[in-house]
Amino acid sequence: MAYWYNVATGAVEDDATRGQDSDVMGPYDSAEEASRALEIAAEKTKAWDEADRRWDDGED
C-alpha cells in the first residue's frame, strides 16, 4: 500500500483516502515515511543544491 502526505491538511493518507494530486506528496512506502515528507523534501533539496554548486564550480 502506498502512503501520501497531504500538504493542504497535513495528514498522512493512503490510497483509499488520498486527496487531489495537487495536494499530495508521495508515494511513500510507510505512513511514518509519509509523515516526514516535508523533511525528506528539504533534505533532497539541500543535496541537489550542493550537487549544483559542485557542478557550477567544476568539482564534478
N, CA, C and O atoms as a DFTB+ gen file, in Angstrom:
240 C
 N C O
     1  1       0.840      -1.178       0.000
     2  2       0.000       0.000       0.000
     3  2       0.883       1.238       0.000
     4  3       1.917       1.281       0.667
     5  1       0.474       2.217      -0.736
     6  2       1.201       3.481      -0.808
     7  2       0.591       4.472       0.179
     8  3      -0.600       4.428       0.485
     9  1       1.455       5.369       0.666
    10  2       1.027       6.420       1.575
    11  2       1.414       7.762       0.983
    12  3       2.371       7.865       0.216
    13  1       0.668       8.780       1.344
    14  2       0.818      10.119       0.792
    15  2       0.775      11.127       1.926
    16  3       0.159      10.880       2.963
    17  1       1.431      12.266       1.727
    18  2       1.344      13.374       2.674
    19  2       0.551      14.481       2.001
    20  3       0.918      14.950       0.923
    21  1      -0.526      14.894       2.629
    22  2      -1.378      15.946       2.087
    23  2      -0.895      17.287       2.622
    24  3      -1.005      17.555       3.819
    25  1      -0.361      18.129       1.742
    26  2       0.188      19.420       2.172
    27  2      -0.906      20.413       2.557
    28  3      -0.643      21.367       3.290
    29  1      -2.116      20.205       2.077
    30  2      -3.219      21.110       2.422
    31  2      -3.737      20.848       3.833
    32  3      -4.132      21.778       4.537
    33  1      -3.735      19.581       4.241
    34  2      -4.303      19.231       5.541
    35  2      -3.246      18.828       6.569
    36  3      -3.513      18.846       7.771
    37  1      -2.048      18.463       6.103
    38  2      -1.005      17.979       7.000
    39  2      -1.215      16.536       7.432
    40  3      -0.560      16.061       8.359
    41  1      -2.120      15.844       6.768
    42  2      -2.449      14.470       7.141
    43  2      -1.740      13.467       6.239
    44  3      -1.463      13.735       5.070
    45  1      -1.456      12.306       6.820
    46  2      -0.961      11.168       6.047
    47  2      -2.186      10.417       5.541
    48  3      -3.124      10.159       6.296
    49  1      -2.169      10.072       4.267
    50  2      -3.304       9.396       3.653
    51  2      -2.823       8.130       2.955
    52  3      -1.653       8.008       2.592
    53  1      -3.755       7.188       2.774
    54  2      -3.434       6.013       1.980
    55  2      -4.172       6.130       0.653
    56  3      -4.821       7.142       0.387
    57  1      -4.076       5.104      -0.175
    58  2      -4.701       5.184      -1.492
    59  2      -6.213       5.409      -1.401
    60  3      -6.795       6.061      -2.268
    61  1      -6.843       4.878      -0.367
    62  2      -8.293       4.995      -0.233
    63  2      -8.736       6.392       0.201
    64  3      -9.856       6.808      -0.097
    65  1      -7.867       7.114       0.901
    66  2      -8.251       8.426       1.434
    67  2      -7.485       9.572       0.792
    68  3      -7.593      10.721       1.221
    69  1      -6.727       9.259      -0.218
    70  2      -5.832      10.241      -0.848
    71  2      -6.590      11.422      -1.431
    72  3      -7.635      11.268      -2.064
    73  1      -6.027      12.619      -1.196
    74  2      -6.598      13.846      -1.735
    75  2      -6.208      14.058      -3.192
    76  3      -5.690      13.155      -3.850
    77  1      -6.463      15.255      -3.678
    78  2      -6.159      15.608      -5.058
    79  2      -4.663      15.563      -5.319
    80  3      -3.858      15.799      -4.418
    81  1      -4.293      15.257      -6.564
    82  2      -2.881      15.187      -6.952
    83  2      -2.112      16.441      -6.553
    84  3      -0.974      16.349      -6.091
    85  1      -2.714      17.594      -6.724
    86  2      -2.013      18.849      -6.451
    87  2      -1.762      19.076      -4.962
    88  3      -0.996      19.966      -4.591
    89  1      -2.400      18.282      -4.111
    90  2      -2.269      18.461      -2.663
    91  2      -1.387      17.421      -1.984
    92  3      -1.116      17.542      -0.789
    93  1      -0.933      16.402      -2.710
    94  2      -0.227      15.309      -2.045
    95  2       1.208      15.157      -2.534
    96  3       1.539      15.454      -3.683
    97  1       2.043      14.684      -1.618
    98  2       3.423      14.306      -1.918
    99  2       3.518      12.802      -1.728
   100  3       2.935      12.248      -0.795
   101  1       4.246      12.152      -2.605
   102  2       4.410      10.713      -2.480
   103  2       4.392      10.066      -3.838
   104  3       4.415      10.756      -4.857
   105  1       4.353       8.793      -3.869
   106  2       4.006       7.876      -2.791
   107  2       5.201       7.529      -1.903
   108  3       6.360       7.644      -2.303
   109  1       4.876       7.104      -0.692
   110  2       5.862       6.634       0.278
   111  2       5.502       5.207       0.674
   112  3       4.346       4.798       0.572
   113  1       6.499       4.458       1.125
   114  2       6.298       3.050       1.467
   115  2       5.622       2.833       2.814
   116  3       5.066       1.761       3.056
   117  1       5.658       3.819       3.686
   118  2       5.060       3.666       5.016
   119  2       4.418       4.980       5.453
   120  3       4.737       6.051       4.935
   121  1       3.522       4.872       6.402
   122  2       2.892       6.066       6.956
   123  2       3.923       6.934       7.655
   124  3       3.858       8.161       7.582
   125  1       4.884       6.297       8.340
   126  2       5.935       7.048       9.038
   127  2       6.761       7.849       8.044
   128  3       7.072       9.015       8.289
   129  1       7.115       7.232       6.928
   130  2       7.890       7.935       5.913
   131  2       7.075       9.097       5.332
   132  3       7.607      10.188       5.125
   133  1       5.801       8.865       5.073
   134  2       4.947       9.930       4.550
   135  2       4.836      11.087       5.532
   136  3       4.750      12.244       5.120
   137  1       4.838      10.787       6.823
   138  2       4.740      11.849       7.828
   139  2       5.977      12.738       7.827
   140  3       5.936      13.859       8.333
   141  1       7.074      12.247       7.263
   142  2       8.320      13.009       7.175
   143  2       8.509      13.642       5.785
   144  3       9.616      14.065       5.451
   145  1       7.461      13.712       4.987
   146  2       7.565      14.159       3.602
   147  2       8.248      15.516       3.459
   148  3       9.108      15.681       2.594
   149  1       7.886      16.475       4.277
   150  2       8.485      17.807       4.160
   151  2       9.963      17.775       4.539
   152  3      10.779      18.445       3.907
   153  1      10.309      17.009       5.557
   154  2      11.703      16.867       5.971
   155  2      12.520      16.173       4.877
   156  3      13.634      16.594       4.567
   157  1      11.969      15.125       4.304
   158  2      12.646      14.401       3.226
   159  2      12.859      15.321       2.028
   160  3      13.937      15.327       1.433
   161  1      11.841      16.095       1.674
   162  2      11.960      17.025       0.551
   163  2      13.036      18.069       0.817
   164  3      13.799      18.409      -0.086
   165  1      13.109      18.579       2.038
   166  2      14.133      19.569       2.386
   167  2      15.530      18.960       2.296
   168  3      16.459      19.610       1.815
   169  1      15.687      17.721       2.755
   170  2      16.987      17.043       2.675
   171  2      17.412      16.844       1.226
   172  3      18.570      17.064       0.874
   173  1      16.463      16.424       0.386
   174  2      16.780      16.215      -1.038
   175  2      17.130      17.533      -1.719
   176  3      18.063      17.595      -2.519
   177  1      16.386      18.579      -1.404
   178  2      16.663      19.893      -1.990
   179  2      18.057      20.370      -1.606
   180  3      18.789      20.899      -2.444
   181  1      18.422      20.186      -0.353
   182  2      19.757      20.586       0.110
   183  2      20.834      19.805      -0.640
   184  3      21.834      20.385      -1.064
   185  1      20.641      18.499      -0.807
   186  2      21.623      17.679      -1.525
   187  2      21.707      18.094      -2.989
   188  3      22.803      18.176      -3.544
   189  1      20.571      18.355      -3.617
   190  2      20.587      18.784      -5.023
   191  2      21.244      20.151      -5.175
   192  3      21.989      20.371      -6.130
   193  1      20.983      21.069      -4.252
   194  2      21.627      22.382      -4.297
   195  2      23.144      22.252      -4.181
   196  3      23.885      22.940      -4.883
   197  1      23.604      21.372      -3.298
   198  2      25.042      21.150      -3.147
   199  2      25.629      20.521      -4.407
   200  3      26.727      20.888      -4.824
   201  1      24.919      19.588      -5.011
   202  2      25.389      18.981      -6.262
   203  2      25.474      20.032      -7.368
   204  3      26.426      20.036      -8.148
   205  1      24.484      20.920      -7.439
   206  2      24.514      22.007      -8.427
   207  2      25.707      22.926      -8.180
   208  3      26.375      23.348      -9.125
   209  1      25.976      23.236      -6.912
   210  2      27.107      24.103      -6.592
   211  2      28.413      23.454      -7.034
   212  3      29.271      24.110      -7.623
   213  1      28.559      22.160      -6.746
   214  2      29.785      21.453      -7.151
   215  2      29.910      21.435      -8.668
   216  3      31.007      21.614      -9.197
   217  1      28.815      21.225      -9.366
   218  2      28.822      21.208     -10.826
   219  2      29.239      22.585     -11.362
   220  3      30.087      22.684     -12.249
   221  1      28.632      23.642     -10.813
   222  2      28.939      25.001     -11.249
   223  2      30.403      25.358     -10.991
   224  3      31.018      26.098     -11.760
   225  1      30.950      24.826      -9.905
   226  2      32.346      25.090      -9.561
   227  2      33.329      24.153     -10.261
   228  3      34.536      24.241     -10.038
   229  1      32.814      23.256     -11.106
   230  2      33.679      22.339     -11.842
   231  2      34.246      21.203     -10.994
   232  3      35.243      20.587     -11.372
   233  1      33.630      20.925      -9.871
   234  2      34.123      19.880      -8.977
   235  2      33.619      18.495      -9.375
   236  3      34.187      17.490      -8.948
   237  1      32.582      18.428     -10.170
   238  2      32.044      17.134     -10.610
   239  2      32.159      16.980     -12.093
   240  3      31.756      15.953     -12.640
